[in-house]
């Protein structure tokens, strides 16, 4: 079996499935002086083409021109130069784990013992530090200052003026269902140096990663494994390569970080254009598995739907480390039905769920059913995932779990606002990145409550919160009954 090192999306037929009909590409191929039959074969193979900019190394075609399987010692290196290329399919880019790596309980915030980082934490932070030292980010985080606002909620305010100025211009969003625009930025366009690693669950029963074949299993006798050879040609149109390739869940740095370790988890990154910023059951499961890989109680994750301050129309979660307890970490909740609770600790009410008494798969399914209901009814929403005491336990209890909150909220149409802060997932969890120094210095808990309350669904909304609550309770009870069967 030959060894092949292809850049991501660089293998045959892996991405755009565009026929090579570009004049520049054909001219380049003709310059290789290949046999006419081989030339026709290559022109029928799907490869990545970025409009008129096409470049490919001659080594790729050497394997085909030999007209025989390559020796195992030979390596074919293909590099397709397109701005959406990410990282390579190489084991060093994968973080492999199993369910045995999951850490279901972390110490409460009252425990001042040193935190022993998990293997995941160590590798994420190592790669993140390298990226910072290499100048990948638009700024470092040394300028960020923190202030705990007086009051029972103890909002954590942080002044981060550089993020407000230096971050990528957010896309203009007008609908929760907004279609994918290939001309806009998406996370397959990040540079290789921005990639931390791909998350690969090696547990055989995992449904979050798909097939568990290795990189060397993708190719056989000089042909991508799963492709059909029809009449002496590799026929990508009638092949099953995509079903054999495992889904990639990629962690990339946020080049405009809010805090230490700020990354973006991009589940099922190759599913564009289908993977717009709408939660899938798989993506929620991957997010839950990701937080379980960390032993740090301050690792938090969040998701913003379209019209709820998502900046990019491509499914992604924020995650970063915060060395301060948030209200979402410990707030009390009220049981509604099944495994669904109501969270009213902040002025915008939402729904809470927990991993305790459930499984990753069941919690992902329940969350997805609720978010899917929101999507079908054009309801903007935010999700926040953190660690904290089991619902009903004391704030300082060592009986901790993963908490998940989801808020239906008023839609925000257009570009990002210029207020002190936008009410998105992390703000609803209690963390407030403030844009301007004046606002940071004067901010009070009462003022924060007012800003967050403004994100609530209005009473005259076509689908007010009370009606949404009734449906969420029904979903919770139904899911609980089905899981007991």
SULLINRA-V256726 format. One record per backbone hydrogen bond with DSSP energy under -0.5 kcal/mol. NH is the residue of the N-H (numbers start at 1). CO is the residue of the C=O. If there is no record, write none. Layout:
NH,CO  NH,CO
This chain:
3,74  4,2  5,76  6,4  7,78  8,87  10,7  13,46  14,11  18,47  21,19  26,22  27,23  28,24  29,25  30,26  31,27  32,29  33,30  39,35  40,36  41,37  42,38  43,39  44,40  44,41  45,42  47,18  50,53  51,49  53,50  54,52  60,57  61,58  62,58  63,59  64,60  65,61  66,62  67,64  68,63  74,71  76,3  77,75  78,5  78,76  81,55  81,79  82,80  85,82  89,6  90,88  93,90  94,91  95,198  96,94  97,200  101,98  102,99  103,292  104,102  111,108  112,110  116,114  117,115  120,293  122,118  123,119  124,120  125,121  126,122  127,123  128,124  129,125  130,126  131,127  132,128  133,129  134,130  135,132  136,131  138,255  144,141  145,159  147,157  149,147  149,155  154,151  156,430  157,147  157,155  158,432  159,145  160,158  160,434  164,160  165,161  166,162  167,163  171,311  173,171  173,414  178,175  182,180  184,181  189,186  190,187  194,191  195,192  196,251  197,251  198,93  199,249  200,95  200,198  202,97  202,200  203,97  206,203  217,214  218,215  219,216  220,223  223,220  225,218  227,224  228,235  230,228  230,233  231,229  233,230  235,228  235,233  236,234  239,236  240,226  243,240  244,240  244,241  245,241  247,209  249,199  250,248  250,266  251,197  252,250  252,264  253,194  254,262  255,253  262,259  263,319  264,252  265,317  266,250  266,264  267,265  269,248  269,266  271,268  272,269  274,271  275,271  276,274  278,276  284,280  285,281  286,282  287,283  288,284  289,285  290,286  291,287  292,288  293,289  293,290  294,291  297,295  299,296  300,298  300,320  301,385  302,318  303,383  305,381  306,277  308,305  310,305  314,312  315,275  317,265  318,302  319,263  320,300  321,260  322,298  328,429  329,326  330,326  330,327  331,327  334,342  336,340  337,340  340,337  341,352  342,334  343,350  344,342  349,347  350,343  351,406  352,341  353,404  355,402  358,355  363,359  364,360  365,361  366,362  367,363  368,364  369,365  370,366  371,367  372,368  373,369  374,370  375,371  376,372  377,373  377,374  378,375  379,374  380,378  380,409  382,407  383,303  384,405  385,301  386,403  387,297  388,401  389,329  390,399  393,390  397,394  400,398  401,388  403,386  403,401  404,353  405,384  406,351  407,382  408,406  409,380  410,455  412,307  413,411  414,173  424,422  428,424  429,425  430,426  430,427  431,426  432,156  432,430  433,431  434,158  434,432  435,420  440,436  441,437  442,438  443,439  445,150  448,444  449,445  450,446  451,447  452,448  453,449  454,450  455,452  456,453  461,458  464,461  467,464  468,464  469,465  470,466  471,467  472,468  473,469  474,470  475,471  476,472  477,473  478,474  479,475  480,476  481,477  482,478  483,479  484,480  485,481  485,482
